Structures are given as structure tokens and as C-alpha cells.
Amino acid sequence: MTAPMITPVAGPVKRGGRGWRVGVLFGVIGFIALCAIAMSIVLGWNIGVQATVIGLAAAILPVPVLVACFLWLDRYEPEPALLLAVAFAWGAFVATLASYGVNTGAVHLFAALDLPDSLVAVLVAPFIEETMKALGPLLILVLFRREFSGITDGIVYCGLSAVGFAMVENILYLGGHGYAAGAEQYGPASGAQLLILTFIVRIFLSGFAHPLFTAMTGIGLGIAARSADRWVRICAPLAGLLVAMMLHGTWNLVPTLAQATGEGLILLYGYIAVMVPVFFAVVGLTIWLRGWEGRLTERALPGYVRAGWLSPPEVAALGSLARRHSARQWARRVAGPPGLKAMREFQFAATRLALLRDGLDRGLDSRPADLARAAEDEQRLLAEISAHRQAFVGRDPQVPPAIWDGAGYQVMFPDGVQRPLPAPEDPVVPIPVVLAPPVPYYGPPYWGPTYR
């Protein structure tokens, strides 16, 4: 990798604040709250308060598991909890309310046209549901692009939106079509039995469906977030949304065909031949992407090593979750719980720095204002890294005093003489060493780490 160069930013730079973005975000949160109230009224009106409460108790059971899976994908550079909550709530309340209204209107329209209402699930539901689930993550991308660092983030935001949507939809199915339908005909015992049967079908067999569909849109949004090409930014999300709609429509078509033909095996064939391979393909892709995010630090940070801001062992210790875990255990051993916390924050800041540098190498920031903001973010992250490092560096009694100067080590030997040593080909991890003070950074209009 070519080391980043110092590039002047021509002319005065106007820096816009984030105040309006925060204001819009809180406006979105207020809108979500109103939709939550409206959706609660809709559910209570249609299936009754008792069925709504029972359906909620059953529908919420798989949510922690699904949310934990998406957070597990996001371990390298966790997203802000507020934005994750907004994505989940958007799917749960805004997307469900809009989809319910459109689907209900489509049922009445198809009935007036003497068309079977089962076509709504195939032709209308995939379009409105996938569109509405994707709008929340798209809004996050537009307002907080720096918090949307790639395909993994796209999958996480869209997946959480889909989990929220599925939770509220399951309230309707489990509470209404499950418990309420059985209890109305044969009593509470039958309602409970039908609830359990519906739970098995909806949760155990198809609980991954909504997150799987919307993950396609997340992939498109993630590609757009890391591309400087205008057409890619437009076409990638649309392509992902189209694939999501097609998968959703296919999923809904299978039971429609099974019911129309009376051939129950169509369900089994469709499940095994279509959905299972797609599911494992997406899981494999997400696991690979998570590893790619770790390897990104090894590609993007060597320039900071040559500048003397990072040492080779520090960068090597960021390359995988196993190495990061080892680094945290080492920090805990030499500096206790504060060292563990500092190492964790050090790793998160270094990952964000790698993402920032990768974005600049891709040309994501081209306007002077964006470059100035990127320069400020870079120096803030470098300052955070230096501050966190002080909690654990130089505290390991098994490591001789050493300084990394950007080109090699200056090691203090037992005879009291400091001698230079070149960096080994494979750095010893996870032991960081003291860094020689880099040349002071003077801020904009200069860009990039300062070199000796």
C-alpha cells in the first residue's frame, strides 16, 4: 500500500455541523413513536387486546437470538446503539403500519376486480414490505454515512429492520391466526395448541425469512456506501431491493401454489431447493465479510506504521477476532480491567481509522469540506488511539524497553545499551511498544498523517 500523502485543501473550507442531522433523527424517532401507537391500536382492534398480548409474548421470544446474530456480525466496528434501535423500530412500526395499510387496500381492490386475494401476497406484499423495511436503513445511510461503513453494516441495519418487522407481523399471526382463531372456535386450550403449531411454522421453520430477504437490500446499500461512482450508488441499492422483492415473492408464491394445487410437497421442495441454499449462501457471505473487515486494517494501516503512529505488532493484532481477543487478554494481564477496556477501545478506534483511510483511498470524500472533516476525524482517532495505548503499553515486565520510530525498533538490551533492530517479517503479537513521538500535526489545510 502506498503511504498517504499530505495534500493541501485549496481555498477556505466551510464546515457544516451535524446539528440538522441530529434534528432529523429525533424527528424520525418521534414519527416512529406515532406509528408504534397507531400499530398498537390496529392490532388491538383487529385481534383483540388479549390476543395481542399473547401474540407479543410469543413473537418476542426469537428476537434476542436474531438480534444477537446481527450484533455478532458487527463485532469489529460496532454501530451506535441509537441507530441500531432506530433501524429495528422503523421495521417494527413504520414498515408494518404502511404495509398493513397497502396490503389491506390491495385485498379490497382485488376483491372488487374479482381476483383472488392470495395474489396480494405474491404481487403486492413483497413490493411494499421490502421497500418500507429498506427505507429506514437508507435514511441512516443518507444522514450518517460515516456510520455506514460497508456491506456488513448494510446487512446489520437491514437485518434489524426486518427482525422488527417480523416481530410485529408474528404478533398478528401468532395472536390472531393462532390463539384467537383457535380459542374462538374451541376454547382457550385449542387456542394454545394452534398458537404452538403456528409458532413452530412461523419461527422455527421460517423465522429467518424476513431478515434474509432484506439482507439483499443491505448488500446493495453497503456497496453504495463504499463506492465513489454515482451510478453504483444508485443502482446497487435498487438491484438489492429488486432481489429482495423477488425472493420474497417466490417465498409467498410457494404456499399459494401448494394451496391452489393441493400438493403439499410443493412447500417442501420450495423450502429445500430455493430458500435453504440462499440462506446458507448469505450466511457464508456475511462470515466472509466479517473477516474482510478485520483484514482491512492490515491493508489500510501500514502507512500509519511507517509514519510512526502505530507499531507493527499493533496492526498485526487487529487482523482477526482471535488476535484481538489475545490482545485483550494480554492487556488485562499487564494492566488489569482498565487495560482490557483500553485495548477494546483502542481496537475500535483503529478499525474506524482503517475504514476512514479506505474510504479516502476509494475517493468517497472529494469535496473540500468532506476532506477537512475527514482530516479532523483522522486526528481525533489518532489522539484516541494514543490515549488508550497509555493504559497498557510498557507495562509488561517480560518485554524489554523498546521504541518504534517508524522504520525499526530501538531496543534497550540488558547491558544498558540501546541498539536498533529491524521489524521482523511476522510481528510478535499482541505486544505493542512505546512509540517515538511523531512529528506534530498542524491540522487543515494539510491532509494525511505527518511523515518524518
VOVO-885012 format. One record per residue: x, y, z of N, C-alpha, C, O, CB in turn. Coordinates in steps of 0.2 Angstrom, whole numbers, plus 5000, padded with zeros to 4 digits. Last residue first. Glycine has a CB too. Layout:
BEGIN
XYZXYZXYZXYZXYZ;...
END
This chain:
BEGIN
504050595044504750625045505150635039505650665039505150565050;502350645040502950605040503650635041503650695041502950575032;500750655046501350695045501950645045502050605050501450745050;499350595038499750595043500450625041500650615036499850515046;498250715029498550645030499050655036499250705038498950635023;498350875024497950815024498450755025498950755021497450805018;498151045029498550995027498250925028497850925033499250995030;497551165033497351135026497751075024497751055019497451185021;497151055046496951085039497351155039497451185044496251095038;498551015057497851025055497751045048498251065045497551065060;499850995061499651065062498951075059498651125059500051105058;500650875072500150885066499850955067499650975072499650835066;502350845075501750875077501250885071501550895065501850935080;503050685072503150755070502450785072501950755070503350765063;502850565085502850585078502850665078502850695083502150565075;503850505098503350555096503350575089503950595086503550615101;504050325097504350395097503850445095503450435090504950395092;503050215106503150245100503550315101503450345106502550265096;503250065115503250135115503350165108503850145105503650165121;502349925107502949955111502850035111502350055108503649935107;501249785110501449855107501949885111502049865116500849905107;501049625107501449665112501549735108502049735104502049635114;500249505104499949565103500349625107500049665111499249565106;501449475091500849505094500649465100500749405101500249495088;502849505082502549475088501949505090501949565091503149465093;502649515064502749545070502449505076501949465075502349615070;503649435052502949425056503049455063503349425067502849345056;504849505050504349495044503649485047503149505045504549435040;505349625062505349555059504749555054504349595054505149505065;506149775060505549745062505549675059505749665053504949785059;507849785066507349795061506749755063506749715067507649765054;508549875080508349815077507849825072507349855073508049765083;509849965088509249965083509149895081509649855080509450005077;510149975105510349955099509749955094509149935096510649885099;510650045120510150045116510350025109510750065106509750105116;511349965134511549995128510849985123510649935123512149965124;511249885146511149955146511249995140511250055140511549985151;511349755144511949785146511849865146512349895147512449765141;510049715140510249705147510849745149510949755155510249635149;509549845128509749775130509949775137510049825140510349755125;508249925121508749935127508949865129508449825131508449975133;507949955104507849915110508449925115509049925113507849835107;507150025092507750045096507650015103507250035107507750125097;506549965077506549965084507249995087507749975084506349895087;506150055062506350005066506350015073506050065075507149995064;505350165057505750125052506050055055506150015052506350165050;504550215067504350215060504750175055504450155050504250285058;505150195079505250255076504950265069505150315066505950275076;504750115094504650105087504750175084504350225086504050075085;505750065108505450115104505350105097505850085094505850185105;505849965123505949975116505550035113505050045116505749905112;506249865136506149935134506249945127506849925125506449995138;505749695135506249745136506049815133505649815129506949725133;504449615143504649645136505249695138505049745142504049675133;504049565155504349525151504649555144505049515140503949465149;503249665161503949655163504349615159504949605159503949635170;502249775152502449705153503149695155503649715151502249675146;502049915151501949885157502049805158502049775163501149895159;502149975138502649975143502549945150503049955154502850045144;500350005137501050005134501550015139501550055144501050055129;499150025144499449965144500149955141500449915143499049915140;498750165143498450115149498850055149498850025155497750105148;499150225132499450235138499250195144499650185149499350305140;498250195122498850155122499150165129499550115131499350175116;497250285123497050225125497750185126497750135131496650185120;497950395117497750405124497550335127497750315132497050445125;498150355104498750375108498550375116498950345120499050435106;496850345099497250285100497850295104498050255108497550265092;496450475100496150425105496550365105496650335111495450405102;497250535091497350555098497050505102497250495108496950625099;496750465079497450455081497550485089497950445092497950495077;495450525079495550445080496250435082496450395087495450415074;495750655077495350635083495550565085495650545090494650655082;496350645064496750665070496450655077496750635082496850745070;495250605057495850565057496250585063496550535067496250575051;494350705058494150635061494850595062494850555067493650605056;495050805051494850815059494750745062494950735067494250865060;495050745039495650765042495550775050495950745054495950825039;493650745036494050685037494750695040494950655044494150655030;493450885035493150845041493450775042493550755047492350835039;494150905024494350945030494050905036494350895041494051015030;493450835015494150815016494350845023494750815027494650845010;492250895015492250825017493050805019493150775023492050785011;492651025010492351015016492350945019492450935025491551045016;493150984997493551015002493251015009493650995014493651095001;492550824991492450904992492950924997493050885002491750914993;492850694992493150734987493050804988493550844985492950714980;492750544999492750615001493150654996493750644995493050625008;492950424992492250444995492250514997491650544996492150395000;494050374986493850434984493150454986492750494983493850434976;494750264991494250254986493950314983493550314979493650214990;495550325001495850294995495350274990495550274984496250224998;494550365010494850415006495250385000495250414995495350445011;494150235014493650275011493950335007493750355001493150305016;495250195021495050155015494550195011494550195005494750095017;495350285031495850285026495650255020495750275014496450255029;494150245038494150315036494750315030494650345025494350365041;494450115041493850125037493950195034493750205028493250115041;495550135050495650105044495050115039495150115033495750025045;494850205060495350245056495550205050495650235045496050245060;494050105065493750165062494250205058494050235053493450205067;495050025070494650005065494350055061494250055055494149955067;495550105080496050085075495650065069495750075063496550035077;494450115089494750175086495150155080495150195075495050215091;494349975093493850005089494050075085493850085080493250025094;495649965099495449925093494849955089494949955083495249845095;495450045110496050055105495850025099495950045093496650035108;494449985117494350055114494850065108494750095103494250115119;495149875121494549865117494349935113494249935107493949855121;496149925129496349895122495749885118495749885112496649825124;495449985139495850025135495949995128495950025123496450055138;494949875145494449925142494849965137494549985132494149965148;496149815149495649775145495149825141495049825135495249725149;496649905158496949895152496549855147496649865141497549855154;495649905168495749965164496149955158495949985153496050025168;495849765173495249785169495349855165495049855160494649795174;497649755170497049745174496449765170496549775164497049775180;498849765164498649825166497949815170497649865172498549875161;499349635160499849685162499549745165499949785168500249705156;498149565158498649535162499149585164499349585170499049475158;497449645149497149635156497649605160497749625166496549585155;498249635138498149705141497849695148498049725153497649745137;498049495135498749525137498649595140498949605145499149535130;496749505131496949465137497649485139497749485145496949385135;496749585120496349605126496649565132496649595138495649595125;497549505111497749575114497449595120497749625124497749625108;496649395110497349385113497649455116497949455121497849355108;495649465103495549435109496149415113496249435119495149365109;496349495091496049545095495949525102496049555107495449575092;496549365086497149405088496949465093497249485098497549435082;495249325084495649285088496249325091496449325097495949225085;494849415074494549415081494949385086494949395092493849395081;496249495066495749445066495449445073495749475078495949365065;497149605065496949565059496449515059496149495054497549535056;497649675075497049695073496749645068496149655066497049765071;498949645077498549615082497849635081497349615084498649645089;499649705067499549635067499049605071498749565070500249605068;499649835073499249825067499149745066498549725064499649855061;500449815084499849835085499349825079498749805080499849915086;501749775078501349725082500549745083500149705083501649715089;502149895071501949835068501549785072501049755069502549805065;501350045079501849995078501649935074501049915074502149975085;500850205073500650145075501250095075501750115071500050105071;501450325069500850325073500650265076500350265082500350355069;502550315060502650315067502050325072502150335078503150375069;502350305047502350375050502550375057502650435060501750405048;502250175045502850205043502950275045503450305046502850205035;501050155051501650125054502250155052502650175056501650045053;500250225042500250255049500850215053501150245057499650245053;500350135032500550205031500650235038501150275038500050245027;499650015037500350015036500650085035501250105037500649975031;498150025037498550055042499350055041499650095045498450025048;497549945026497450025027497950055032498050115031496750035028;497749815028497849845021497949925022498249955018497349825016;497449775040498149765038498349795031498849805030498249685038;496149815041496649855045497349845043497749885043496549835052;495549725033495549795031496049835035496449875032494949825031;495349605040495949615036496049685033496649695031495949565031;494149635046494749635050495349645046495849675048494749565054;493349635035493349695039493949695044494249745045492749705043;493449505031493749555027493749625031494249655030493249565021;492649435041493449435041493749485037494349505038493549365039;491449485037491649505044492449495044492749535047491349455049;491349425025491349495025491649525032492049565033490749525024;491249295028491749315025491849385025492449415026491749295017;489949295035490549275038491249295035491649325038490549205040;489149335024489249385030489849365034490149405036488549375034;489249225015489549295013489649335019490149375019489049325008;488649125023489349115021489649185019490249205021489449075015;487349175023487749165030488549165028488949195031487549105033;487049175010487049235013487449235020487849275021486349265015;487049035008487549075004487549145007488149175007487249084997;486148985016486748975018487249015014487849025016486948895017;484949045010485149065017485849045018486249085021484649025022;484948984997485049064998485249075005485749125006484449094996;484748855001485348874998485448944998486048965000485348854991;483448875007483948845011484648865008485048885011483948765012;482548914997482748955002483348935006483748975009482148965007;482548814986482648884985482948924991483448954991482048924983;482448684990482848704983482948774983483448794979482348674978;481748685002482448655001482848674995483448684996482348575001;480548754999480948765005481748745004482148785006480648735011;480048694988480248764988480748784993481148824992479648804988;479848564993480348574988480548644987481148654986479948554981;478848595003479548555005480048574999480648585001479448485006;477848644995478148685001478848655003479348695004477648675007;477548544987477748604984478148644990478648674988477248644981;476848444995477648434993477948504990478548504991477748374989;475548474994475948495000476648494999477048535002475748465006;474548514982475148474983475548504988475948554987475548474976;473448594979473348534984473948494985473848444988472748494982;473548704971473548634968473448574973473248524971474248624965;473348814980472948804974472948734971472448714968473248854969;474348784990473548784992473148774985472648744986473448854995;475448784983475348724986474548724988474248674988475748724993;475448914978475448864973475248794977474848764974476048854969;475648984990475048994986474948944981474348924980475149064983;476848934995476248914999475648924995475148894995476148945005;477649004984477648934986477048904989476748864987478248914990;477549144985477149104979477149034981476648994979477549114973;478249184995477549194996477149154990476649124991477349264996;479549164989479349134996478649134997478349084999479749175002;479449244978479549174977479349144984478949084983480249154975;479449374985478849354981478849274979478349244980478849384974;480649374991480049374995479449354991479049314994479949454997;481449374980481549314985480849314989480649264990482149324989;481049494974481049434970481049374975480649324974481549424965;481449584984480749584981480649514978480149484979480549634977;482849574984482449554990481749544988481349504991482549614995;483149614971483249544973482849524979482549464979484049534974;482749744972482449704967482549634969482049594969482749724960;483749794982482949794983482649744978482149714981482749864983;484949774974484749734980484049734982483849684984485149764986;484649874964484749794962484649754969484249704968485449784959;484549984972484049964968484049894966483549854966483950004962;485949994977485349984982484749964978484349914980485150044985;486650004964486749944969486149934974485949884975487349954973;486250124958486050054955486150004960485649954960486450044949;486850234965486050224963485850154962485350134964485950274957;488150204967487750224972487050224971486650204976487950294975;488450184953488450124958488050144964487750094967489250104960;488450314949487950264946487950194951487350164951488150244939;489450374955488750394956488250344954487750334958488650464953;490750304964490450304957489650324959489350284962490550244953;491350274976491350344974490950354967490850414965492050364973;490750154988490850174981490850244980490450284982490450134976;490250115000490950114999491150124992491750114990491250045001;488850124999489250165004489950165003490250215006489050135011;488550034989488450104988488850144993489150194991487750124988;488749914997489149934991489050004989489650034988488849884985;487649935006488349935008488849945003489349975003488549865012;486549924998486649995002487449995004487750045004486249995008;486649794994486649844989486849914993487249954990485949854986;486549725006487149715002487249774997487749804996487149654999;485249765010485849785014486449785010486949825011485849745020;484449695001484549765000485049795004485449845002483849805003;484749575006484949584999484949664998485449684995484449554994;484149575019484949575018485149595011485649615010485249515021;482849555016483049625017483849635017484049685016482749655023;482849415016482649455010482949525011483249545006481849455010;483249375029483649355023483449395017483949415013483449285022;482349435038483049465038483449435032483849475029483349435044;481249355033481249425033481949455033482149495028480749465038;481649215037481449235030481549315029481849335025480749215029;481949155049482549195045482249225039482649265036483049145044;480849085052481049145056481549185053481649245054481249125063;480348965047480449025043480549095046480449145044479749035039;480448865057480548855050480648915046480948905041479948815048;480248935070480748885069480948875061481448865059480548815072;479149035067479849045070480348995068480849015066479749055077;478048975060478249045058478949055061479349095058477849095062;477948845064478048855057478348925056478748935052477348855054;477948855078478448815075478548835068479048835065478148735076;476848945080477548965082478048925079478548945076477548965090;475748865076475948925072476648945073477048975069475448985073;475748775086475848755080476148815075476548805071475248725077;475548865097476148825097476248805090476848805088476148765102;474248905093474748955094475448925094475948945091474748995101;473448795094473548825087474148875088474548885083472948855085;473548775108473848725103473948755096474548745094473348665103;472848885113473548875114473948825110474448835108473648855122;471648865107471948925105472748915107473148935103471648985109;471248755114471348745107471748805104472148795100470748735103;471148815127471548755126471748745118472348745117471248695129;470048915125470748935126471248875125471848885122470848955133;468948855111469148875118469848885119470248885114468948825123;468548845098468548785103468748795110468748755114469048735100;468448965092468048915090468048855095467448825096468348885083;469249055099468549075097468149015095467549025096468649125091;470448995100470049005106469349025104468949005108470349055110;470948995087470848935090470348945096469848905097471448895092;471049135084470649095080470449025083469849005083471049075073;471949175094471249205094470849155090470249145092471249275091;473149105092472749095098472049115097471649075099473149135104;473349125076473549075081473049065086472549035086474249075083;472949245070472849175067472949115071472749065069473249175060;473349325082472649325079472549265075472049225077472649375073;474549285088474049305092473349305089472849285092474149375094;475349255077475349205082474749225087474349185089475949215086;475049355067474949285065474849245072474449195072475549255061;475349475074474649465071474549395069473949365070474649505064;476549445079476049465084475349445080474949415083476049535086;477249445067477149375070476649385076476249345078477849355073;477449575064476949535059476849465063476249445062477349515053;478249615074477649645074477149595069476549585071477549715072;479449535070479149535077478449555077477949525079479549575081;479749575057479449505058479149505065478649465066480049455057;480149705059479549695055479249625057478649625058479749705048;481349685067480749725070480149705066479549705069480949795070;482049615057481849575063481249615067480849585069482449575068;482249715047481749655046481549615052481049595052482149615041;483049795054482449825052481949765051481349765052482549865046;484149715056483749735062483149765060482649755063484249785066;484549705042484349645046483949655052483449625053484949605048;484949835039484349805036484049745040483449735040484449785029;486049845048485449885049484849855045484349865048485649955045;486849725044486649735051486049785051485549765054487149765055;487049755030486649685032486449695039485849675041487149625031;487749875031487149865027486749805029486049815030487249865020;488849825038488449875041487749875038487249885041488749945041;489449745028489249715034488749765038488249735041489849705039;489649835018489149785017488949755023488349745024489349735012;490049995026490149945021489549895021489049905024490749905022;489850095036490550085033490650025028491150015026490950075039;489050215041488850155037489450135033489550165027488250185032;489450325048489250265052488950205048488750155051488650285057;489550415038490150385041490050325046490450295048490550445045;488250445035488650405030489250375033489450315032488850445024;486950485041487550465044488050425040488150365042487450435051;485950515031486050555037486750545040487150595042485550555042;485950405022486050475020486250525025486650565024485350495017;485950295030486550305026486550375024487150405023486450255020;484750315037485350315041485950325036486450365038485450245045;483850295026483950365029484550365033484850425034483250365033;484150165023484350205018484350275021484850315020483850205012;483550105035484250095034484550145029485050175029484450025032;482150145031482550165037483250155037483550205038482250115043;481850085019481950155019482250175026482650225026481250185019;481749945019482349975017482450045018482950075019482449955010;480449925023480949895028481649935026482049945030481049825027;479749975012479750005018480249985023480550025027479049995021;480149875002480349955001480249985008480750025009479749984996;479649765007480349765006480549845005481149865008480649725000;478249795007478649775013479349785012479649815017478449705015;477949824994477849874999478249855005478549905008477149885001;478349704987478549764985478449814990478949854992478049794979;477749594993478449594993478749664991479249694993478749544987;476349624992476649624999477449624998477749665001476549565002;475949614978475949674982476449674988476849724989475249694984;476149484973476249544969476349604973476649644971475649544964;475849384984476449374978476649444975477149454973476149324973;474849434992475549404995476049404990476649404992475349344998;473949454982474149514986474849494989475349534989473649534991;473449334978473949364974474249424977474749454975473549394967;472449294987473149264988473649304983474249294985473049194986;471249354983471749394987472349364989472849394991471349404994;470849334966471049304972471449344976471949374974471349234971;469849464959470449424959470549394965470349424970471049474957;468749554956468649484956469249444955469349394951468149464950;469049684959469149664952469049584951469249554946469949674951;468649684972468249724968468349704961467949704956468349794969;469749614977469149584978468649614973468149584970468849584985;470849694975470749634971470149604971469849574967471349584974;470449804984470449814977470449754973470049744968471149854975;470549734996469949764994469949774986469449764983469749824998;471949704995471449654996470749674994470449644990471449625004;472449834995472549794989472049734989471849714984473249764989;472249885008471949915002471949874996471449874992472249985001;473049795015472349795016471949825010471449795008472149825023;474349835010474049765009473349755010472949725006474449715013;474349965015474349955007474149885006473749875001475149955005;474249945029473849985025473749975018473249965015473950065026;475349865031474749845033474149885029473749855027474549845041;476449945027476249885024475549855025475249835021476849825025;476350045037476250065030476150005026475650005021476950095027;476649965048476050005048475850025040475250015038476050075052;477849915046477249865047476649905046476149885043477249835054;478750025045478649975039478049935040477649925035479249935039;478550085058478350115052478250075046477750075042478950165050;478749965067478150015067478050045061477450045059478250065073;479949885064479349865068478749905068478149875068479649865076;480749965056480449905054479849885057479349855055480949845053;481050065066480750085059480450015056479850025054481350105055;481649985076481050015077480650045071480050035070481050075082;482849955070482449905072481749935073481249905071482649875079;483450085067483350035062482849985064482349965060483950005060;483550135080483150165075482950115070482350115067483450225073;484450045086483750045089483350075084482750055083483750085095;485550085078485350015078484650005080484249975077485749965082;485750215083485550205076485250125075484850115071486150215071;486050195096485450235094485250215087484650205086485550305095;487250125096486650085098486050125096485550095095486650075106;488350135082488050165088487350135089486950115085487850245086;489149975078488750045076488450075082488350035087488250025071;490749915080490049915082489749985080490050035081489949905090;491849835072491749905072490949925074490649935069491949945066;491849695074492449735073492449815074492849845077492649725066;490549655076491049655082491649695080491949725085491249585084;489449625069489649695069490149705075490249755077489049735070;488949495070489249515064489649585064490149595060488749515058;488349505082488949465082489349485075489949485075488749395082;487249575079487749615083488449575083488949605083487549625090;486549475073486749535069487249575072487749595069486149575067;486349385083486649365077486949425073487549425071486249315073;485549465092486249445094486649415088487249435088486249385099;484349465085484749525086485449515088485949545085484449575092;484049335086484149365080484549425080485049435076483449375076;483849325100484349275096484549305090485049305088483949205095;482849415103483549425106484049385102484649405101483549405113;481749365096482049425094482749435097483249455093481649485096;481049245099481649245095482049305094482549305091481449215088;480049315108480549255110481149255106481649245108480149195111;479049395103479649425106480249375108480849395108479549465112;477949315100478349345095479049375097479549375093477949395091;477449285113477749235109478149265103478649235102477149195106;477049415117477449375122477749315118478349295119477049345127;476249455107476849485108477349445112477949445111476649555112;475149365108475549365102476249395103476749375101475149395096;474649405120474849335120475349335114475849305114474349285119;474249535117474749525122475049455122475649455123474449535129;473349515107473949555105474449545111475049535109473749625105;472349445113472749405108473349445106473849415105472349395102;471849545122472149485124472649445119473149425121471649435127;471449645112471949655117472349595120472949595120471749705123;471049595095470949605102471549615107472149595105470549545105;471349605082471349535085471249535093471149485096472049505084;471049735078470949685074470949615077470449575075471449685068;471349825088470649825085470549765081469949745081470649895081;472649795092472149785097471449785094470949745096472149835102;473249835079473249765082472749745087472349695086473949745085;472949975079472749925074472749855076472249815075473249935068;473650015091472850025090472649975085472049945086472650095088;474949985087474649955093473849955093473549915095474849985100;475050075077475150005075474849965081474549915080475849985074;475050205083474550185078474450105077473950075076474650215071;476150195091475450195094474950175089474450145091475350275096;477150185081477050125086476350135089476050085090477650135091;476950305074476750245071476750185076476250145075477350225066;477450385085476750395082476550335079475950305080476650455078;478750345085478350335091477650345089477250305092478550385096;479250375072479250305074478750295080478350245080479950275075;479250515074478750485069478650415070478150385070479050495062;480250535083479550555085479050525080478550495083479550625085;481350485075481150445082480450465084480050425086481650465087;481350585066481150515064480950475070480550435069481750485060;481750695074481050695071480850625069480250615069481150745065;483050645077482550655083481750655080481350635083482650705088;483550665064483550595068483050595073482650545074484250575071;483450795062483050755058483050685061482450655061483450745051;484450835072483750865072483250815068482750795070483650935070;485550775067485350755074484550775074484150735077485750785080;485650855056485650785055485350755062484850715062486250745054;485850985061485250965057485150895056484550875056485351005050;487150965067486550985071485950965067485450935070486551055073;488350945062487950885062487250905065486850855066488250825065;488951085052488851045058488450985057488150985052488651085064;490151115039489451105041489351065047489751015048488951085036;491351215035491251155039490551155041490351205045491751145044;492151275022491551285026491351225029491251175025491051315021;493751325019493351275019492751285024492851315029493751215022;494651425006494351415013493851355013493551345008494051485015;495951334996495351384997495051375004495251325007494851374992;496351164994496351234991495751274994495151244994496351234984;497251075005496551085003496451155001496551195005496051065009;498750985001498351045003497651045001497551014995498751105001;499150825007498850855001498550925003498050915007498350814997;500250705010500050765013499750805007500150825003500550805017;499850535007500250595006499850655009499250655009500350604998;499950375013499550435012500050495011500550495015499050445017;500950245005500850285011500450345009500550375004501450305015;500350114996500650174996500450225002499850225003500550214989;500449945000500050005000500450065000500950075004499550005006;
END
